Amino acid sequence: AENSSDLIWLYDLNQDAFRYISPSVQQMYGLSVKKAMRKKLKDMLELKESESFFKLLEERLMLFKSNPDSKRYYQDEIQIMHANSEKKWIELISSFQGNTE
C-alpha cells in the first residue's frame, strides 16, 4: 500500500475518522498524510457528491449490518476536490468490515 499509486484508506464510521491513508493521498488530493488524517470522509468528497454518496453509504451499511458475513464490494464514480480547488472524477471501490478488535 505504501508504494501504490492507488489511494487506499481505512475509515472508521463509528469514530468518523480515518485509521489509515496511503501516501498517494498527496498526488490525488494535494494533502500530506498527516493533514488528510485530520479530515472527515465528507471533507474528501466534492460537496455536491457528498449528500448522494452518504445516502448510498447508509443503505449499504444497513445491508452489511443485516449480513455481516457478506463480502460485498461497491464501485462508484465520485467527484473529489483537490487542495488546489480542481475537481477530479475518481473510481471508488469500497467494502465494509466489522470490528476486528
PyMOL commands that place a pseudoatom at each C-alpha (Angstrom):
pseudoatom trace, name=CA, resn=ALA, resi=1, chain=A, elem=C, hetatm=0, pos=[0.000, 0.000, 0.000]
pseudoatom trace, name=CA, resn=GLU, resi=2, chain=A, elem=C, hetatm=0, pos=[2.866, 2.377, 0.732]
pseudoatom trace, name=CA, resn=ASN, resi=3, chain=A, elem=C, hetatm=0, pos=[4.130, 2.312, -2.879]
pseudoatom trace, name=CA, resn=SER, resi=4, chain=A, elem=C, hetatm=0, pos=[0.781, 2.057, -4.672]
pseudoatom trace, name=CA, resn=SER, resi=5, chain=A, elem=C, hetatm=0, pos=[-0.441, 4.826, -6.942]
pseudoatom trace, name=CA, resn=ASP, resi=6, chain=A, elem=C, hetatm=0, pos=[-3.964, 3.882, -5.829]
pseudoatom trace, name=CA, resn=LEU, resi=7, chain=A, elem=C, hetatm=0, pos=[-5.255, 5.721, -2.800]
pseudoatom trace, name=CA, resn=ILE, resi=8, chain=A, elem=C, hetatm=0, pos=[-6.025, 3.267, -0.016]
pseudoatom trace, name=CA, resn=TRP, resi=9, chain=A, elem=C, hetatm=0, pos=[-7.757, 4.264, 3.185]
pseudoatom trace, name=CA, resn=LEU, resi=10, chain=A, elem=C, hetatm=0, pos=[-9.458, 2.720, 6.175]
pseudoatom trace, name=CA, resn=TYR, resi=11, chain=A, elem=C, hetatm=0, pos=[-12.255, 4.786, 7.646]
pseudoatom trace, name=CA, resn=ASP, resi=12, chain=A, elem=C, hetatm=0, pos=[-13.958, 4.110, 10.977]
pseudoatom trace, name=CA, resn=LEU, resi=13, chain=A, elem=C, hetatm=0, pos=[-17.626, 5.069, 10.555]
pseudoatom trace, name=CA, resn=ASN, resi=14, chain=A, elem=C, hetatm=0, pos=[-18.260, 4.785, 14.301]
pseudoatom trace, name=CA, resn=GLN, resi=15, chain=A, elem=C, hetatm=0, pos=[-15.475, 7.233, 15.137]
pseudoatom trace, name=CA, resn=ASP, resi=16, chain=A, elem=C, hetatm=0, pos=[-15.935, 9.306, 11.958]
pseudoatom trace, name=CA, resn=ALA, resi=17, chain=A, elem=C, hetatm=0, pos=[-12.184, 9.198, 11.495]
pseudoatom trace, name=CA, resn=PHE, resi=18, chain=A, elem=C, hetatm=0, pos=[-9.552, 7.808, 9.174]
pseudoatom trace, name=CA, resn=ARG, resi=19, chain=A, elem=C, hetatm=0, pos=[-7.464, 4.952, 10.579]
pseudoatom trace, name=CA, resn=TYR, resi=20, chain=A, elem=C, hetatm=0, pos=[-5.058, 4.777, 7.630]
pseudoatom trace, name=CA, resn=ILE, resi=21, chain=A, elem=C, hetatm=0, pos=[-4.375, 6.733, 4.437]
pseudoatom trace, name=CA, resn=SER, resi=22, chain=A, elem=C, hetatm=0, pos=[-1.703, 5.750, 1.926]
pseudoatom trace, name=CA, resn=PRO, resi=23, chain=A, elem=C, hetatm=0, pos=[0.922, 8.266, 0.766]
pseudoatom trace, name=CA, resn=SER, resi=24, chain=A, elem=C, hetatm=0, pos=[-0.725, 8.560, -2.671]
pseudoatom trace, name=CA, resn=VAL, resi=25, chain=A, elem=C, hetatm=0, pos=[-3.191, 10.969, -0.999]
pseudoatom trace, name=CA, resn=GLN, resi=26, chain=A, elem=C, hetatm=0, pos=[-0.575, 13.633, -1.837]
pseudoatom trace, name=CA, resn=GLN, resi=27, chain=A, elem=C, hetatm=0, pos=[-0.973, 13.079, -5.575]
pseudoatom trace, name=CA, resn=MET, resi=28, chain=A, elem=C, hetatm=0, pos=[-4.751, 12.654, -5.578]
pseudoatom trace, name=CA, resn=TYR, resi=29, chain=A, elem=C, hetatm=0, pos=[-5.739, 15.372, -3.091]
pseudoatom trace, name=CA, resn=GLY, resi=30, chain=A, elem=C, hetatm=0, pos=[-2.643, 17.521, -2.712]
pseudoatom trace, name=CA, resn=LEU, resi=31, chain=A, elem=C, hetatm=0, pos=[-2.577, 16.793, 1.022]
pseudoatom trace, name=CA, resn=SER, resi=32, chain=A, elem=C, hetatm=0, pos=[0.040, 15.210, 3.220]
pseudoatom trace, name=CA, resn=VAL, resi=33, chain=A, elem=C, hetatm=0, pos=[-0.974, 12.021, 5.024]
pseudoatom trace, name=CA, resn=LYS, resi=34, chain=A, elem=C, hetatm=0, pos=[-0.873, 13.946, 8.311]
pseudoatom trace, name=CA, resn=LYS, resi=35, chain=A, elem=C, hetatm=0, pos=[-3.303, 16.624, 7.058]
pseudoatom trace, name=CA, resn=ALA, resi=36, chain=A, elem=C, hetatm=0, pos=[-5.585, 14.093, 5.366]
pseudoatom trace, name=CA, resn=MET, resi=37, chain=A, elem=C, hetatm=0, pos=[-5.807, 12.020, 8.570]
pseudoatom trace, name=CA, resn=ARG, resi=38, chain=A, elem=C, hetatm=0, pos=[-7.357, 15.025, 10.335]
pseudoatom trace, name=CA, resn=LYS, resi=39, chain=A, elem=C, hetatm=0, pos=[-10.143, 15.319, 7.758]
pseudoatom trace, name=CA, resn=LYS, resi=40, chain=A, elem=C, hetatm=0, pos=[-13.568, 13.678, 7.796]
pseudoatom trace, name=CA, resn=LEU, resi=41, chain=A, elem=C, hetatm=0, pos=[-14.762, 11.497, 4.936]
pseudoatom trace, name=CA, resn=LYS, resi=42, chain=A, elem=C, hetatm=0, pos=[-17.276, 14.174, 3.874]
pseudoatom trace, name=CA, resn=ASP, resi=43, chain=A, elem=C, hetatm=0, pos=[-14.382, 16.637, 3.522]
pseudoatom trace, name=CA, resn=MET, resi=44, chain=A, elem=C, hetatm=0, pos=[-12.735, 14.356, 0.972]
pseudoatom trace, name=CA, resn=LEU, resi=45, chain=A, elem=C, hetatm=0, pos=[-15.690, 14.496, -1.441]
pseudoatom trace, name=CA, resn=GLU, resi=46, chain=A, elem=C, hetatm=0, pos=[-16.898, 17.359, -3.581]
pseudoatom trace, name=CA, resn=LEU, resi=47, chain=A, elem=C, hetatm=0, pos=[-19.861, 18.953, -1.775]
pseudoatom trace, name=CA, resn=LYS, resi=48, chain=A, elem=C, hetatm=0, pos=[-22.491, 18.050, -4.400]
pseudoatom trace, name=CA, resn=GLU, resi=49, chain=A, elem=C, hetatm=0, pos=[-21.315, 14.432, -4.371]
pseudoatom trace, name=CA, resn=SER, resi=50, chain=A, elem=C, hetatm=0, pos=[-21.293, 14.181, -0.624]
pseudoatom trace, name=CA, resn=GLU, resi=51, chain=A, elem=C, hetatm=0, pos=[-25.057, 14.110, 0.028]
pseudoatom trace, name=CA, resn=SER, resi=52, chain=A, elem=C, hetatm=0, pos=[-25.947, 11.415, -2.507]
pseudoatom trace, name=CA, resn=PHE, resi=53, chain=A, elem=C, hetatm=0, pos=[-22.906, 9.311, -1.619]
pseudoatom trace, name=CA, resn=PHE, resi=54, chain=A, elem=C, hetatm=0, pos=[-23.734, 9.333, 2.095]
pseudoatom trace, name=CA, resn=LYS, resi=55, chain=A, elem=C, hetatm=0, pos=[-27.300, 8.199, 1.348]
pseudoatom trace, name=CA, resn=LEU, resi=56, chain=A, elem=C, hetatm=0, pos=[-25.846, 5.253, -0.580]
pseudoatom trace, name=CA, resn=LEU, resi=57, chain=A, elem=C, hetatm=0, pos=[-23.391, 4.598, 2.229]
pseudoatom trace, name=CA, resn=GLU, resi=58, chain=A, elem=C, hetatm=0, pos=[-26.222, 4.447, 4.771]
pseudoatom trace, name=CA, resn=GLU, resi=59, chain=A, elem=C, hetatm=0, pos=[-28.168, 1.936, 2.661]
pseudoatom trace, name=CA, resn=ARG, resi=60, chain=A, elem=C, hetatm=0, pos=[-25.076, -0.200, 2.164]
pseudoatom trace, name=CA, resn=LEU, resi=61, chain=A, elem=C, hetatm=0, pos=[-24.246, -0.091, 5.866]
pseudoatom trace, name=CA, resn=MET, resi=62, chain=A, elem=C, hetatm=0, pos=[-27.741, -1.337, 6.712]
pseudoatom trace, name=CA, resn=LEU, resi=63, chain=A, elem=C, hetatm=0, pos=[-27.250, -4.217, 4.259]
pseudoatom trace, name=CA, resn=PHE, resi=64, chain=A, elem=C, hetatm=0, pos=[-23.920, -5.036, 5.851]
pseudoatom trace, name=CA, resn=LYS, resi=65, chain=A, elem=C, hetatm=0, pos=[-25.387, -4.981, 9.363]
pseudoatom trace, name=CA, resn=SER, resi=66, chain=A, elem=C, hetatm=0, pos=[-28.129, -7.386, 8.275]
pseudoatom trace, name=CA, resn=ASN, resi=67, chain=A, elem=C, hetatm=0, pos=[-25.494, -9.814, 6.952]
pseudoatom trace, name=CA, resn=PRO, resi=68, chain=A, elem=C, hetatm=0, pos=[-22.002, -9.008, 8.292]
pseudoatom trace, name=CA, resn=ASP, resi=69, chain=A, elem=C, hetatm=0, pos=[-20.508, -12.128, 6.699]
pseudoatom trace, name=CA, resn=SER, resi=70, chain=A, elem=C, hetatm=0, pos=[-21.370, -10.802, 3.253]
pseudoatom trace, name=CA, resn=LYS, resi=71, chain=A, elem=C, hetatm=0, pos=[-18.338, -9.855, 1.162]
pseudoatom trace, name=CA, resn=ARG, resi=72, chain=A, elem=C, hetatm=0, pos=[-19.899, -7.112, -0.962]
pseudoatom trace, name=CA, resn=TYR, resi=73, chain=A, elem=C, hetatm=0, pos=[-17.777, -4.647, -2.852]
pseudoatom trace, name=CA, resn=TYR, resi=74, chain=A, elem=C, hetatm=0, pos=[-19.105, -1.437, -4.331]
pseudoatom trace, name=CA, resn=GLN, resi=75, chain=A, elem=C, hetatm=0, pos=[-17.815, 0.542, -7.273]
pseudoatom trace, name=CA, resn=ASP, resi=76, chain=A, elem=C, hetatm=0, pos=[-18.705, 4.219, -7.656]
pseudoatom trace, name=CA, resn=GLU, resi=77, chain=A, elem=C, hetatm=0, pos=[-17.532, 7.177, -9.679]
pseudoatom trace, name=CA, resn=ILE, resi=78, chain=A, elem=C, hetatm=0, pos=[-17.404, 10.240, -7.480]
pseudoatom trace, name=CA, resn=GLN, resi=79, chain=A, elem=C, hetatm=0, pos=[-16.053, 13.744, -7.730]
pseudoatom trace, name=CA, resn=ILE, resi=80, chain=A, elem=C, hetatm=0, pos=[-13.418, 14.939, -5.303]
pseudoatom trace, name=CA, resn=MET, resi=81, chain=A, elem=C, hetatm=0, pos=[-11.850, 18.327, -4.645]
pseudoatom trace, name=CA, resn=HIS, resi=82, chain=A, elem=C, hetatm=0, pos=[-8.060, 18.649, -4.848]
pseudoatom trace, name=CA, resn=ALA, resi=83, chain=A, elem=C, hetatm=0, pos=[-6.367, 21.083, -2.451]
pseudoatom trace, name=CA, resn=ASN, resi=84, chain=A, elem=C, hetatm=0, pos=[-5.817, 23.427, -5.446]
pseudoatom trace, name=CA, resn=SER, resi=85, chain=A, elem=C, hetatm=0, pos=[-9.656, 23.580, -5.920]
pseudoatom trace, name=CA, resn=GLU, resi=86, chain=A, elem=C, hetatm=0, pos=[-9.528, 21.375, -9.013]
pseudoatom trace, name=CA, resn=LYS, resi=87, chain=A, elem=C, hetatm=0, pos=[-12.407, 18.900, -9.214]
pseudoatom trace, name=CA, resn=LYS, resi=88, chain=A, elem=C, hetatm=0, pos=[-11.496, 15.357, -10.241]
pseudoatom trace, name=CA, resn=TRP, resi=89, chain=A, elem=C, hetatm=0, pos=[-13.558, 12.272, -11.029]
pseudoatom trace, name=CA, resn=ILE, resi=90, chain=A, elem=C, hetatm=0, pos=[-12.290, 9.096, -9.413]
pseudoatom trace, name=CA, resn=GLU, resi=91, chain=A, elem=C, hetatm=0, pos=[-13.336, 5.466, -9.218]
pseudoatom trace, name=CA, resn=LEU, resi=92, chain=A, elem=C, hetatm=0, pos=[-14.001, 4.393, -5.647]
pseudoatom trace, name=CA, resn=ILE, resi=93, chain=A, elem=C, hetatm=0, pos=[-14.089, 0.715, -4.710]
pseudoatom trace, name=CA, resn=SER, resi=94, chain=A, elem=C, hetatm=0, pos=[-15.283, 0.101, -1.178]
pseudoatom trace, name=CA, resn=SER, resi=95, chain=A, elem=C, hetatm=0, pos=[-16.384, -2.588, 1.234]
pseudoatom trace, name=CA, resn=PHE, resi=96, chain=A, elem=C, hetatm=0, pos=[-17.375, -2.865, 4.869]
pseudoatom trace, name=CA, resn=GLN, resi=97, chain=A, elem=C, hetatm=0, pos=[-15.522, -4.735, 7.554]
pseudoatom trace, name=CA, resn=GLY, resi=98, chain=A, elem=C, hetatm=0, pos=[-16.729, -5.444, 11.065]
pseudoatom trace, name=CA, resn=ASN, resi=99, chain=A, elem=C, hetatm=0, pos=[-14.763, -4.503, 14.150]
pseudoatom trace, name=CA, resn=THR, resi=100, chain=A, elem=C, hetatm=0, pos=[-11.899, -6.946, 14.480]
pseudoatom trace, name=CA, resn=GLU, resi=101, chain=A, elem=C, hetatm=0, pos=[-10.745, -5.802, 17.927]
for i in range(1, 101): cmd.bond("trace and resi %d" % i, "trace and resi %d" % (i + 1))
show_as sticks, trace
zoom trace
